[in-house]
């Protein structure tokens, strides 16, 4: 009895994981298709804007106020 219940739980857990992986693969393929075939058209730009709506870009380089940064060596400024 217990073995049947455990197998049933494992089967449904694996089924959901496999289904989620297939959906993720499908969405990646759709994203690659839209980016490859419609990158400069209006639907492509709309798709890119929708895809990047929650991302914040990584800022690289020296910040503009780096000269007034706190000294990290532990000694006060002269």
C-alpha positions in Angstrom: 0.0 0.0 0.0 2.7 2.5 1.0 4.8 1.6 -2.1 1.9 2.3 -4.4 1.3 5.7 -2.8 5.0 6.6 -3.0 5.2 5.6 -6.7 2.0 7.6 -7.4 3.5 10.7 -5.7 6.8 10.3 -7.6 5.0 9.8 -10.9 2.9 13.0 -10.5 5.9 15.0 -9.3 8.0 13.9 -12.2 5.2 14.5 -14.7 4.8 18.1 -13.5 8.6 18.7 -13.7 8.7 17.2 -17.2 5.7 19.3 -18.3 7.3 22.5 -16.9 10.6 21.8 -18.7 8.7 21.2 -22.0 6.9 24.5 -21.6 10.2 26.3 -20.9 11.8 24.8 -24.0 8.8 25.9 -26.1 9.0 29.4 -24.8 12.7 29.6 -25.5 12.1 28.4 -29.1 9.4 31.0 -29.5 11.7 33.7 -28.2 14.5 32.7 -30.5 12.1 32.6 -33.5 10.7 36.0 -32.8 14.2 37.5 -32.3 15.6 35.8 -35.4 12.8 36.5 -37.9 11.2 39.6 -36.6 13.9 41.5 -34.7 13.5 44.9 -36.5 9.7 44.8 -37.2 7.1 46.2 -34.9 6.1 42.8 -33.4 9.8 42.1 -32.7 10.3 45.4 -31.0 7.1 44.9 -29.0 8.3 41.3 -28.0 11.7 42.6 -26.9 10.0 45.4 -24.8 7.7 42.9 -23.2 10.5 40.5 -22.5 12.7 43.1 -20.9 10.0 44.9 -18.9 11.2 43.9 -15.5 15.0 43.8 -16.0 17.3 46.5 -14.7 20.4 46.9 -16.6 23.8 46.2 -15.0 25.8 49.4 -14.7 29.4 48.9 -15.6 32.4 51.2 -15.1 33.2 53.9 -12.6 30.2 55.7 -11.1 30.0 59.5 -11.8 30.6 60.4 -8.1 33.5 58.1 -7.6 35.8 60.9 -6.5 33.6 61.5 -3.4 33.5 57.9 -2.4 34.2 56.8 1.2 37.8 55.7 1.8 37.8 52.0 2.6 41.2 51.8 4.2 39.9 52.9 7.6 41.9 56.2 7.8 40.2 59.6 7.8 40.8 62.0 5.0 43.4 64.6 5.6 
